[in-house]
């Protein structure tokens, strides 16, 4: 019987090849996510390719957003950071096809894939193979949620991981134990945050949650640790996972938001 790498319809994460769909999705059954009330459902990359397309949209001269239309699963955006030392893919989306690969190669390809947390692990092995088996950097504290893994997955354990040209992965914790952000010094400093830090609709404040769909907040100590982790970096802009961006004074927005949270905890 042929083996298939099934993808969870609710979270968009791909599992190791199997003859039949898995019985459970460990990502969705975790209390940070949820199992669809209609029941667990699965799809494949071939089915995704036939029903969806990706859009690659420029944000700045060195940053692009990558997202799927129509929306699929969590509907997060990946981002491609262009850098002379090699381009970095920040987070992933489930859908990947030849047209997407061709467009990204036209921008210089991908040297490394970096992840904020398990909800965006999606089809990371497919992305890595498409660009020459590039390394996939996953924080070791989140390794238990890897549903599909090969030698391209590189676990990192320190508080920070230096990539090149002043670009760092920074482990903040909170949403997941290994939840991380990506810092680059370009454009007066930027943070790509996934939803380790959630940019709010006002584009002036941020939020911090243990679970977004289940509305479970983080405790005070976790919020303070996130603030401490990123405040050591000089940054002016912050790019979230859902097309919401703070384009200036992002550090001030972060600190004002932390103070607002702490006032509520008093």
N, C-alpha and C positions, 0 to 999 in steps of 0.2 A: 504494500500500500504506500502511495506517495506521501511524503511528509510536507506539512505546510506550516509556515510561521504565522500563526494567527495574531490578529490585532484586536484589542478590546475596543468596542465601539464607544464606550463611555469615556475612557481616559486616553485612548489612542496609543497605548503601549504595546509593543510587539513581544511575543513569547517565543521561546525556543521551538524549533520544528517538531511537530507531532502529527500522528495519523489522524487524530480527532481533536476538536477544539478543547482547550483546558476546561475543567469543571469550575474553576474559580479564577478571579483576577485579584492577586494579592494587593495591587495598588488600590483598586476600588473598594476592597473589603477593609482596608485601613480606615480609621475614623477621620482621617483628613480628607477623604474622598467619599464616594458613595456608589452603591450598586443601583443601577437603574431600576425603578419600581416595576418596570415591565419585565425585568429579568436580565441576566447576563447574556450579552450578544457579542458576536465576533465577526470580523471581516478579514480581508486579505489585502496586501498591497496592490495586487492586480485589480481587485474590485475598486479600491480607492482611485487608482489611476484612471479608471473608466468613468468615474462619477465626479471627480474633482480636478481642479487645476491649481497650480501655485502662482502667486504673484510676488515678484521681487521689486520692491519699491525703494528708491533712494530717499534717505533722510538727511544726510549730509554728504559731503564729498567722499567720506571714508566710512560711511555706515549705511547699511541697507536692511530693511525689514523683509522677512519672508513669511508669507501666510497663505492659507488655503481657502479657496472659494469653490462651492459654498462651504460654510463653516463645518468643521468636523471635530468631534470629541470635545476637548476643553477649549479648543480654538485659540491657543496661544500663538504668539509670533516667535519665530527664530530671528536672529540678527546676524548679519555678516559684517565683521569689522575688517576693513582693508588696512593692511600694514605692510611696509617695505620688507619686514622680516618674515612675512607670511600671513595670510588671511586667517582669521579665527571665526568659526561658526559658534555662536552663542545660543545654547538651547537648540532643540530640534522640533520639527513637526512631523507627523506620521507620513504624510504623502511626499514621495520623492519620485521623479520621473526623468526621462532623458532630456526633456526641455529645460527642466530646472538645473540639471547638471551642466548642460551646455551653457546656460546663462551665467552660472556661477564660475565656470571655467573661463568665460569671457572676462570676468572681473579679476582673474588671477587664481582661481581655485581655492582650496582650503588646505591649510597646513595642520590645523588641530581643531577638534570639536570639544567644547567646554559646556558643562551642564550646571544649572542652578540647583535642581533637586529632582527626585524620581518622577514626578508627574510629567516631566518633559523628556523622559528617556526615550519615548516614542520608538522610532525605528533607527536608533543610533548606529547599529551595525550596518544597515543598508547605506546610510550616509557615509560612513567611514570607507566602505568598500568602493563606493562610487567615486571617491576622490583619492584612490590609491592606497587604501588601508591606513589612513591617517590615525594618529592616537586620539582616543576619546578619554578626556580627563573627568573622572568621577571621584568625589570625595569618599574616602574609605568608610566614613560613618554611615553612608547611605548604600553601601554595597549590598546589603541584604535585600534591597528592592530591585536589584538587577534581574530582569526576567529573561534576558537573552544576552549572552556574554561570549567574547572570544579574546584572543591575545591583543586586540587593538584597544581594549579597555585598560586604562592605566589608573590605578588608585593612588590618590595622594592624601597625606595624613597631617601635614603641618597646618598652621593657621593660615599661611599664605603659600601660594605656588607661583613662582616667577616664571613667566613664559619667555618673553623677549621684549626689547625696546621699552622697558618700563611698564609692561602690561602684567597684571597680577590677577590671579584668582584669590578671593578672600572668603574664608569660611566665616559665616555669621551665625549659623544655627538658627533656632527659632522654629520656622515652618517645618523643617526637618533637621535632624542633628547635624547633617553636613550641608545644609542650605547655604549657598554661596552667591557672590556677585562677581562680576568681571570689571576690573578697573583698567582704564587706559588714560595716559596723560594727554592724548590728542584733544584739540579744541578746548583748552583750559581745564581739561579733566572731565571724564565721563564715567558714569557707573551704569552697567547693564545689570538689572536687578531681578529679572524674572518676576516672581511675586514673593521672593524673600523679603522684599520691601514692595508694597503695592502702591503704585501711583494712583491717587484718587481722581475722580472726574473733574474736580476743580483745577487740576494741574498745578496746585499750590500746596497740597498736603499729601501725606502718605499714611498708609495703615500697616499694621503688623498683626498677622493672624496665624494661629495654629491650623485652623481649617477655614477656608473661605466658603465652600458650599454649605458647610454645617454651622458657620458663624461662631466658631470657637476662638476666642481671643488668646493671645499669648500672655503669660505672666509678666510682671514688671521686670524681673531679672533678665528675661530673654530680650525684651525691648532695649534695655540698657546695654546688653552685650552687642546687639546689632549696631546700635549707635557707636559704641566704642570701637567696633571693628572697622567701620568705614570712615569715621571722623579723622583717622590718621592720614587719609588720602585727601589730596586737593582735587575737588571736582566741582563743576559748575552745572552739569546737565545729568539727568537721570532718565533712563529708558526702561519702561516696564514691559510686561509680557503681552499686553492687550492693546497696543497702539496709543497708550497714554504716556506722555513724556513731559518732564519738567526741563525746559530748555535753558533756564538761567537761575542762579541762586538756589540750586538744588540742595546744597548742604544746609543752607538756612531753612529751607522748607522741611528737611529731615529733622533738624533740631527743634524747630517750632512744633512739629508733629509729636515728637517724643515728649516734649514738655506738656503738651495737651493731654497725652495719654497718662502721664505721671500725675497730673492734677486730678484726674478721675480716680486713680488708684488711692489717693490720699483719703 
